[in-house]
Amino acid sequence: MHCSLVLSPISTRHPRNISAERRTIHLATQSAMEEVQNPANDVGEVPYSDKENGPLLRRHQVAMESKRVRLLPVFELLLPTVAICILLWIEDWQYTGTFYSYVKSNQASMQIVVQIVSHLLAMLQVSSTCALLNLSTRFRSLHRSTPLQDLSLWIALSTARIDRNLPTFHLAMDLTFVAATLIPGTLWAGALSPMFVLKSQELGDQLLPAFTDRTKANWDSQFQLRDLGPQVWNINDDCTVINDARGLVPSCPVPTLQGLLLLSGGSATTLNRNHSKLDVPSWKYIGRSFGVGSSVGHSNDNIIDDRVLYYSYTEFGYITNISCIKNSTSDFNFQLIEYVNDIITASDYQKTYHPELPFNDYLPPRQAVLAKYYVEGYLPNSIIGAPELYPVISWNPEYENITAWAALVNDNRNIIAVAAGTNVYQELNQTQCEVFFTPTAFTVTVDRLQQSISVQAQPSIEAKDIEPTGHLQANVVHSINLLSKMSPSLYVSVLGETLSRNVERMQKQKPHLNQTEAVTSAVAESFTAMMDDILVAYGASQISHAQDVTFSATRGITEAMQIGQPLYRYLVFALNCLMILLVGFEAIRTRGWHLLTKFNYLDLKSVVIASSAGGDGIAMAVWNEHRSHGTEWVGDPCDSIACAMRVEWDMHNTLADTETVAIVKARDCGVVQARERKGKGWGKPIKLVGLDSNSEVLRHPKSK
């Protein structure tokens, strides 16, 4: 079916210019034209009335669309364009001050603000797109006819709504467009949402321990060489301890930390080893400490605030390397010196020491068995005539559950020798280790959230010795030696248990090692772990006890706030540029929508007035077509006959005139088309459209 509504403005000044196609309409209205050219009264009435349909002709001005409306798509893109330019300008800005604090504490309120602003900007972009569609489709309708189903699609697109009465293809286009209008708001929300990011910045100086002559009384007074020989005297009288909420900080690591040191040595061989910082248990090391990072938890500087998540600095220290072997010729061993076997009855004990208590002569006797040993011998760096020698006790010589070691600093060598009894700890016997300290630069990274410390050696940085005299290194070895003398036991050996537990860990993690390799490797790692912790304890003591410090530049990772994610900013920018290009293209193509009339199919008033101005011609055309198909028009929005009707707004040759008469003529389907094929030409004028707010409606004086 093909039905046409042709909206034909007919010139009131130059009727001879009307085309032959419009000649019928011109002839039908000629008398009215003459009256318009020679008005008979002051009010400009047109004394014309169609004999059949009544007063049909109205005189009005065809008003052109204002520049404000034609430039509306451009105006609506101004604010989004300015907003995205500002976002790109502040792309690298990161806020750590008052604004950061406010957003951090009012995140819910900020999200509400973001949603409001993002929807406002997206609304402007969508409105600009809809206005562009409206202007372009209105401009198109001036030059070609349009099916009413296309007009319905234009209305749906121009208002960004879903019209479920559209045909399938048109409905799919409508759904796609409406779904696409949701994208700008989503992108703007991502471009405007506050994000908490990590910002690297200089924080100041970190306090580090220093070992100077001024504070030797604190770090170098416990172990003293006397009698002009290598004999070391352990002087514990000057040792002090700070025990507060932060942790336990002794000036002498041994004996105060002996239990913690042994625990550390027993778990030294652990995959991904995480172990507590002995002086501040709330902090932990990830991997080896290498004896540095002692200031963490103790320094009272003000460079660290709540926004700092991580910070790092360079600290100089020592890499402790220990190499262990099985020395079958080791001279360091146990010598039994006394065996005590006392038997006493319970009644005799009570009579002697507690005569006031009742006693029973029939109680069995009690036996006390005690073995006394000397652990003695020469180490490879010992001076002849000065062997290592100290006593050790055990519950029963039949079991010899004893272990001991000696550590000696002499002749520029640091040697540790281990001796064990013939029973449980036999595998540890005759193990001998040598210790090497290598000055090294380290990067210490502190994670304040996890309260963890990671240490990484930096061979590329030139190292310096934090204590060039070697006394600090010697004190570490002497502390290991003193640890053995302060950990005696009867049933089991705590020293033996420490080393044996680590041997078991080594065998489980590296089952390919033989027994000797597992023992020597595990013992080396146990002593390494304990020496690292001793160095950390000395460093903490220098900060907390002696206040002997140096400084290192610190760089931190601070939590900051930035506006939006870069990806969404770029997507919004690309979308906005695309919209600007579309608006510019259409403006150039249509010469700024030049000569576009005010009639807008979105304005219900104009549509209703125009549709009712010409009588029932259109309705009769639709009714006749339905009658030819044996159906009736029932007001169905999906009526295929009505949808197929085409409309055209024709402004040919009349745009220069200020006064025109607009007439709609219909070529209906069926009857009218049949007449046309028989040469009867066009039907009579039936409808007036195109009225706008500036139109002047003129009715015949005789019309009611």
Buried (B, 14 or more C-beta within 10 A) or exposed (E): BEBBBBBBBBBBBEBEEBEEEBEBBBEBBEEBBEBBEEEEEEEEBBBBBBEEBEBBBBBBBBBBBEEEBBBBBBEBBEEBBEBBEEBBEBEEEBBBEEEBBBBBEEEEEBEEEBBEBBBBBBBBBBBBBBBBBBBBBBBBBBEEBBBBBBBBBBBBBBBBEEBEBBBEEBBEBBBEBBEEBEBBBBBBBBBBBBBBBEBEEEBBBBBBBBBEEEBBEBBBBBBEBEEEEBEBEBEEEEBEEBEEEBBBBBBBBBBBBBEBBBBBBBBBBBEEBEBBBBBBEEBBBBBBBBBBBBBBBBBEBEBBEEBBBBBBBBBBBBBBEBEBBBBEEBBBBBEEEEEEEEEEBBBBBBEEEEEEEEBEEEEEEEEEBBBBBBBBBBBBBBBEEBBBEBBBBBBBBEBBBBBBBBBBBBEEBBBBBBBBBBBBBEBBBBBBBBBEBEBBBBBBBBBBEEBBBBBEBBEEEEBEBBBEEEBBBBBBBBBBBBBBBEBBBEEBBBBBBBBBBBBEBBBEBEEEBEEEBBBBBBBBBBBBBBBBBBBBBBBBBBBBBBEBBBEBEBBBBBBBBBBBBBEBBBBBBEBBEEBBEBBEEBBEEBEBBEBBBBBBBEBEEBBEBBBEBBBEBBBBBBBBBBBBEEEEBEEEEEBEBBBBBBBBBBBBBBBEBEBBBBBBBBBBBBBBBEBBEEEEEBBBBBBBBBBBEEBEEBBBEEEE
